[in-house]
Structure formats: structure tokens, C-alpha cells
Amino acid sequence: MVSQKREQTFQVGEECTIVVETCSGDLELSGWDRHQVEVRSPDGEASVEQDGPKLRIRTAPANDLTLRVPHFSDVKARLVSGDARLADMSGTVDIETKSGDVAATNHRGDLLIHTVSGDVSLRSCAVTGLDLRTVSGGCLVESEIDQEGTYRVSSVSGDLRLLIPEDQQCTVRMHSLSGRLRCRLPHSTPRHRRRETEALINDGGVEFLVRTISGNVVVEAAKHLAESGAGPAHATEGATVREREPETEPFGLDEGEAEETAPSSSTAAQRMEILRAIEEGEMSVDEGLDRLEQLD
């Protein structure tokens, strides 16, 4: 069944699967207790195709979309330049956008976010798994860490600020060509090399893997997560990702280790070509990182 209206409601079960395709319009997604999917497209009609508990939603270019869905819904959204905002979800959400920003509050499920230049802000979350890939966007992740979860962030030049409960046990492992890791929680560093640093926070725990070319990582306490149990909290617009880093020295090179020599013109040209391919979507971030590491 295909429906085209500005406001539509569809009956589904406690769990459903939703696929969203939009161009330059923004997406606002929130969970609620009803076994219904509410679709609103104030700027124009949205095309909705339903097959039992599965919905496919498409909008015309520049049309914004607002969805309210059951909390445990699985959502896959494909955007070009629109922003995506989600709140109060507990299912798996997969968002891919080129230049739009992604913001989430009070998320309780898995998150897969792929963006080229958009910023990512996760606030007051308890993400059970994270796969975040970006080229140049800045990332703020404020979340409890599930000891059975899988956490991975890949970036070319975007920085990551990781805010976790003060007593959270986890192991941050960072692979980077020139980025630095700063940690303001109790930790030890059994592995500390020029391109690989491992920080065992509060004696270590589930691994949080970060791969980056030049992006920096800051880890510090998200005090209100421990105080209030990660309830909803809205980030200040425009100031969530690039907040000032703490005044602490980064983990530097091992004592006596020589600085990297300047790359040859041929190597520099190859690096630029790889970065261009990532930027244009011709190569994934992970593949680009592997190729860049092989050049050194």
C-alpha cells in the first residue's frame, strides 16, 4: 500500500522497520509508546509504502520530515545534505548523510552513523553499540558504555570528545598518524607508541576503538550521567562538538623516538589522492586509513 499525504498514521507492532530516503530536507525522529508510526511532512507530501511492519518513506528535495515511531523500531535513513535529529529510541538506527549534522539524545540502542563533513553529537545516551565514520566532521559522544557492546569510530581529520561516567570501565585504543589522545579519568597506558595508544580507564573494560589520521581524542567524565542516570538532555546548539579541550598535555612520542620526516612529493600526492577519494565517496574511511598507513 502506497500513501501520499502531509500527515499520516500507520498501525504497526511494538517493533517495526523503517527506511527513509530524503535529499536536502531535515529528519526529526522520536520514539513513543504507541504501536503507530506518525509521518509529518509540512513542506509537501511524503510517499509511504507499507508492507506489514515495514515502511519505506520518501520525500521530495528540500522537504523536512518528522516521524514518531515505537521506541524499539529499527530505522535506516539515507540523506544527502539534511540534518538528522533523533530522541528516545531503543532500536538500531542507521544514518548516512554527506554534509548534514546528526544529533541524538537519550538513545538506548545501537547506532551506525556515516557522514562526510557533518558534525555528530550524542547526548545523554546509553548506546549499546556504535559504528561512527566521518571524514572531517567533529564528534561528541556522551554515553554509558555497555560491557558487551562494540564501539568503533573512524575519522580522517575530525576530533572526538568522549564523555563517559566517572567510574566507567573501558579501554580506549587509538590508532592515528598524527592525532593525540588526552584522558582526564583514572587510567594506565600499557601501550604507548607514536601511532598507537591504549588507555585502560578505571582498570580497563570493553574496547572503544578509534582510528584517525589527524583527529584528536579527549576522554573525560560526563558527571550528569552518573548523577541522573542518563535522562534526556538537549545539547546547546552549535557548541556541542568543538568545545575547548582540557588544559592537559597529550600523550606524546615515546622518549627518544624521532619525529616523522617530511613525506616525499610522490607520497604527499598519493595522500592527497586518497583523501580526495574519501571525500568524494569513492573510498570508505577505513579503506582510506589502511592505504594511508601503508604509505608510511
Sequence and secondary structure as in RCSB ss.txt:
>XXXX:A:sequence
MVSQKREQTFQVGEECTIVVETCSGDLELSGWDRHQVEVRSPDGEASVEQDGPKLRIRTAPANDLTLRVPHFSDV
KARLVSGDARLADMSGTVDIETKSGDVAATNHRGDLLIHTVSGDVSLRSCAVTGLDLRTVSGGCLVESEIDQEGT
YRVSSVSGDLRLLIPEDQQCTVRMHSLSGRLRCRLPHSTPRHRRRETEALINDGGVEFLVRTISGNVVVEAAKHL
AESGAGPAHATEGATVREREPETEPFGLDEGEAEETAPSSSTAAQRMEILRAIEEGEMSVDEGLDRLEQLD
>XXXX:A:secstr
 EEEESEEEEE  SS EEEEE SSS EEEEEESSSEEEEE TTS EEEEEETTEEEEEE TT  EEEEEETT EE
EEE SS  EEEES  S EEEEESS  EEEES  SEEEEEESS  EEEEEE  SEEEEEESS  EEEEE   TT  
EEEEESS  EEEEE TT  EEEEEEESS  EEE SSEEEEEE SSEEEEEETT  EEEEEEESS  EEEEE HHH
HHHTS      TT SSS    S       TT        HHHHHHHHHHHHHHHTTSS HHHHHHHHHHH 
